[in-house]
């Protein structure tokens, strides 16, 4: 099992890392530097990629090495995957060695063997250093600088990998946390193989939505919490680079969704978690969510609301001037959000959360964390559903603040339903989640209408007198939108109330009916 932490640094920072006092103090023996060239193989229809495998032939100095790796998973920069590695006498794949792995059935296919061909190449200079920790843990630090090539396309490599050789992965996080105090590094979430395949496809990257956690009803509450948190972290980090590059506003939305889901997870398990252990992390999450939330609100305000108004009032100078000023304000908030994601505090948040999960001492702090998940999940779902029912008891009479609280309660219940979905029959879960999603859509539209009014003072700050007319249009639009959607909210609420609680046994539901 390969366990390594991947850090991304600019080439000049990679050299600084090599000379860092902490690294020098931990170094055992002499460093070595060699050119490493790896060729990755697959079939034209990407049979290995679809199987979650990466097969490479590497020239490392004067040695040839064949390696097979599984897809594994990566969160907080920590990559965990199975790996088989063999020295070879020359530059040729040895299928007999592949037959000794659990993936042997795949490689017995003569058709697959014949179809294998080079897909992409990585070539870089690698400096290796052996590191020793105070508790006896050992690691190898590899500093890689070079490129990935697929046909005429190329992508730079400038990264550090800290691979655990013996001991606890917690030491890797602790070292990286210390290094963030002195170096502008980012966590690496994609392996060289993942980057190479993406380069070979030549397709643009797309925002990544949340994945469904696979849970076991007989597994522990602590294990479920860890799985859900890792999934939320993976969603945030998969969209981080796209957001920083500004390729698509959807990246910002998906980063925010990941943060919200993560905060919802902490809220869901708060009665059994040791609050002191996670207090710093949850505080940081709240701060980061606020920074990104403001940017997202302005993004919706400018790119959806104002553009729609502009299309209806294209001939009015005041509307165009107001829109231009709002675009400037929105861009300022977007820059602030990107600065927050690019700063060291953002990296420390994920490293600290990764360290806590890897340490695992929190799992032994409360007996409830060792209980089977099934009963715990059903109890939580019942509590959340009751809370939502209480919030919407007089849904027609709710004001904007009440509808906001209802929206938050519906969102938390939906996240809980999605987290625990694999514990229950899909045919019972799906209609319930769909009804919550429909309610959220209406509540989201009502929230957007309220957000228009909340952002308006900042949009009008320093404005000339004619903007008052534009402000009146927006206020009228907000009121009209709210009025139109209130009836839809009542219908969505009634539809949700008719849904059967999927977390209750079928016989209990029948008895109640």
N, C-alpha and C positions, 0 to 999 in steps of 0.2 A: 504494500500500500504506500503510494507516494503521497507525502504531506508537505506542501510547500506554500510559502507566502510570496506573492508576486507584487513587486513595487515598480511603478513607472516613474522614471526620472529623465530630465533632459540630459544630453550627453555630458555637459559640463558638471551637472550635479552628480552624475554617475562617478566621475573622477573624484569629486569631493567625498562621496560615500566611501570610496576606497581608502581615503586618508582620514576618515572620521576617527576621533580618539577612542570612542567606544569599540569600534571594529578592530582597531589596532590592539586594544587591551585584551580582546577576546580571541584574537587570531592564534591558531596553533600551527606551527610549522611555516613553511614558505608558501607564498602564492604561486600559482602557475597560470600562464596565459597561452591559449592555443586557438587556432582557427577551427571552427566547427561548421560543417556543412551537412545538412540533412535533407533527404529527399522523401517526401510523403507520397504513398501509393494508394490508389483506389481504382475502382472500376468506372467506366463512363457514366453508369447510372448511380454512382456513389453508394454502392452496397455497404461499404464499411462505415461510412458516415451515418447511414440509416440505422446501422447496428450499434451506433455509439462507440465506434472504435477508431483509433488512429494508428496506422502502421508506417514506420519510418525506417530508413537505412541511413546511418550517420557515419560520416568520416570525422573522427575526433582525434586530431593530431595524426599519428600513424596507425590508429586503430579503426576497425570497422565494427559497428555495433548495430544490431537489429533490435527494435523496440516496438512492443504492442501496448497501447494504453486504452483504458476504457474512458468513457465520457466523464464519469464521476460527477462531482458538483463543486461549485466555488461560491463562497460568500465571504464578505469582509476581506477579500484578497487571498483567502486560504483555499487552496485547491487540494481536494482529496480524490484520488483515483487509483485504480489497480494498474500495475505496470509490470510487464515481463521484459527482461533485457538479456541479450546474449551477445558475447563477442563472436565475430565471424572472421574467417580467413581472408575474405575478399568482398568485392562489391557485387553481391548477389543474394537475393532473399532465400532463406532456408525455410521451406514450408514444413519440414519435419519438426523443427523447433516449435512452430506455431501449433502443431498438432498436440503438443504437450499442455496446452492451456485449456481453460474451460470453453474457449471459443473454437475448439478444434473442429466441430461439425461444420462451421462456416467455411473453414479453410480446406476441408476435404474435397470441396467442389472443384473439379478440374476446370469447369467453365469460369469460375471466379478467378482461379490462379492465372489462367490464360489472359483474362481481361484486365488484370491489374496493370496500371501504368502510372508514371509520375504525374502528380497533380500540381504540386508546388514545391518550392525549395526554400529553406532558410539557410542563411550564411551569415555568421557573425564571429567576432572575436569574443572569447569567453575567458574571464579571469576567475579562477577558483580560489576560495579561501576556506579553511576549516575553522569553525568557531566553537569555543567551549563556554558553557554557561556555569554559573556558580553551583547549581544543583547537580552537575554531572551530565546534563543534556548536551547533545552535540548536534551541530548543523553545518551545512555547506552553503556558503554564500557564493552565488554565481553572478557576475556582472557581464551582461550581454549587450554588445553594440554591433549592429549590422542591419540586415534587411530580409524581408520575405519577398519572394518573387513568384509570380504566376503568369507565365507568358510575358507580355510586355508591361504588365502592372507590377508595381513594387510598393512596399510599405516599410517604413523604418522600424527597427528594433532598438530600444534603449530602455533596458529594464534590469532589475535585480530580482533574483529568486533566492529565497532562504529556505532550503530544503532540510527538513528534520531528519537526522540520522538516528538519533536515540533520545528518549526522554519525552517531555511534555510539549505539545504545541503551544501551550500558554506562553512559553519562553519566546516563541517567534513573535507573538503579538506584543509582548513587553518590549522587545528590542525595537520593533517597528514604531511603537508609541514613543520611545525615546528619540528615535531618529527623526520623527515628524517635528520635534522641537527645533531641529537645526537644518532640516532639508525640506524643500518644497516637493514632496513626493505624493503620488496618488496610488491608490490600490488598483492592481491589475485584475480585471474580471474575466478576460478572455485569454485562453491559452494560445500559444503560437499556432497550434493546429487549427483552432477555431478561426483565428485571423487569416490563416492561409486559405482555408476553404472559402471564407467570405470573399477574399481577394480573387480566388479562382472563378467564383460565380460571377463576379463583376456586377453584382446587383447592389443597389443602395440599401443601407441598413434601415430598419423600420422600428418604430417604438414597440416596446415589449409590454404586453399586458400581464396581469397576475396569473400565475399558474395554480392549479388545484392541488392543495396539499393532500397527500395520501396518508390517512391515519388508521390506526388499529384500535378498535373498541376495547380490546384487552390490554393494550399498551398503557403506559403510565401517563398521568396528566403532564408530568415534566417533559416526557419525550414529545408529546403533542405540541407543547408550548415551543420547544426548541425547533421542531420541524416547521411550524407556522412562522416563527421569527425568521428562520433562514430563508424561507420562501419570500417573505416581504422584503428582506434585505436584497435578495437577488433581483427582484423587480426594480427597486430603486437604482441599484448599481448598473443594471443592464441598460438603463435609460440615461445614466449620468453623462456619458460622453456626448451623446446626441444633443442633450440639452445645452451643454457647454459650447458646442459648435454651432448652435442656433439653427439646426437644419429644419426643424418642424416644431410648431407650438405643442404638438401632441406629446413630445418628450417631456416638457414641463408638466403636462397633465398627468402622465404616467408616473413621474417621480413623486408628484404629490399624492397620487392614489396609493403608491407604495408606502409613503410615510403615514398616510391616514390608516391604512390597514395595519401597519406596525403599531401605531398608537392604540388602535382598536384592540389588537391582540393583548397588549399590556393591560388595557382596561378590562378585558374579558377575564383575564387570569389574576386580576389584582388581589382577590381574596386569598389566594394560595401562594402568591409570590412574596419573597422577603423584600419588602419595599426599600429598605436601606441599601441593598445590594444594587438595585437598578435605579435609584433615585437620580443619580447624575445623568445617566443615559436618557431617562424619560424627560428630564429637564431640557437637555439638549434637543431632543426630538421636538418638544413643544416650540422651542425657539426657531428651529429650522423650518418647521411647518408654517410658522407665522410669516417668515421671510418669503417662502415660496408661494404662500397663499395670497399675499398682496400682489405679487407679480401675476399670478394666474387670474385674479379678479380684474386687473387692468387689461390683461390680454383679452378676456371675454368682453369687457366693456368696449375696447377699441375695435377689435376685429369682428365682433358679432353685432353688438348693439349699435354702435356709431356708424358702421358701414351700412347697416340696414337703413338708418335714418338718412344718411348721405344719399343713398340710392333714391329715396323718396323726395329729397329736397336738394337735388343736384345743382339747381340754379341759384341757391341762396349762399351768398358770400359768408354770412355769419356762421352757418353750419360748417362750411369748409375750414374756416379759421379755427373754430372750436375743435374740430376733429384733429387738425394739425397740432394744436397745443396738447391735446390729450395723448396723441401718439408720442410726443416728446416725454410726457410724464410717464407713460407706460414703459417706454424704453429705459428710462432711469430706474424704474422699479425692477425691470428685467435684468439690467446690469447688476443691480444690488443682489438679486437672487443668484445670478451666476457667480458673483464674487463670493457669496456665502458657500456655494457648492465647491468652488475652486480653492477655498482657504484650508489651512491645516486643521481647523476645528472640525470641519466636515469629515476629514479622514480619521481624526482621532475618535469621533463618535462611533464609526463603524469598527475601528480597531478595538475600542474599549468594549463594545457589545460583543464582538467576536471573542475577545479574551474572556469575558464572563461566561459565554456559552461553552467555550473550550474548557474552562476551569471546572465547571460543574458543581462547585461546592454549594451553590444555591439550591441544588436539587435535594440536598440532605437536610435543609433547614426546617422544612415543614412536612408533617406526615401526609397531608392531603396530596402532595405532589407525587407520591408513590401509588395513589389509588388508580384503579382502572379508569380509562377515559370515558367509557360509554355512559355510565350514570352521571358523571360530572357534566358531560356535554349536554345531556337531556335536561338536567337541572338548570344549567345556564341558559339554554334556549327558552325554557319556560319563564325564567326571571326576565329575560330581555323582552319577550313577547308581552308579558304583563306590563312591563314598563312602558312599552309603546302604546298599548291599549289605554293606559292611564293618561298618557300625553295627549292622545287624540279623542278623549271621551266626548268632548264637545267641539269637534273639528271645525264645524261651520262658524263657530264664534271666536276662533283663535285669531289673535292679532299677529303682526309680523314676527315679533319676538317668540310667540308661542309656536308659530309655524316653523321657525328656525330650530327650536328645541325638538319639535316633532321630527324634523328632517334628520337631525343628529341621531335621535333614537332609532329611526327607521334604518339609517345607514349602519349603525352598530349592529342591529339585528340581522341585516343582510350580510354583513361581513362574518358574523358568527355562523349564520346558516351556510355560507360558502366555505368557511374553515372546516366545519364538521360534516360537510355534505357526504363524504365517502363513508361515513359511519351508518348511513341510512339508505333505504331504497331510492334510487334515482327518480322513479316515477312519482314518489311522494314529495321529494325535495324540489324538483324542477318547478311545478306550478306555484309553490310557496315563494321561491326566490323570484320568479317572474312577477308575481304580484307586488313584492317589495320593490323590485326594480321600476315597475310602472309608477308606483307611488313616489319613489325618489325622483323620477323624471319630472313629475308635476311639481314636487316640492323644490326641485332644483330651479325650475323656471320661475317660481315665486321668489326664490332666494335671489336669482339674477335681477328680478325687478326691484327688490329691496336694495341690492348692492348698487344699482344705478344711483339711487338717492344717497347712499352712503358715500360714494366716491365723488358725487357732484361738487361738494365744497372744495375739494382739492383741485378738481378740474377747473373751477371758476376762480381760483386764487389768482389775484392780479389781473383778472379779465377786465375788458372794457365794458361799458354799459350795454351795448347791443347783445352781449352774450346772455343777458337775462331772458331774452326771447327764446334762445336755444334751450336754456335751462327749463323754461316753461314747457317746451315741447317734450323734453326728456321726462319731466315730472308727470305730464299727461300720459305719455307712453307707458311709464311705470304703473300708473293707476289703472290704465286700460288693460294692460297685460295681467295685472293682479286680478282684476274683475273677471276676465275671461277664464282664468285658470282655477278659480275657486270652485266652480261647479265640477271641473275635472278632478279636483282633489277629493271632493265628496264621493265621487264615483270610484276613484282608486282606493279610498279608505274602505268603502263598503265591500269592494272586491277582496281586499286583503282579509277583512274580518270573516269572510265566508270560507277562507282556506283552512284545511285541516292541519293541525300541528303535526308535522312529519316525525318529530322526535318521540311521540307517544306510540306505544304498541298499538297495532291495528285493532286488537280486541278492546282496548281502552277507549279508542275513538268511537267504535261502534256502540259501546255501552253508553257513552256520553250522548250520542245522537239518539 
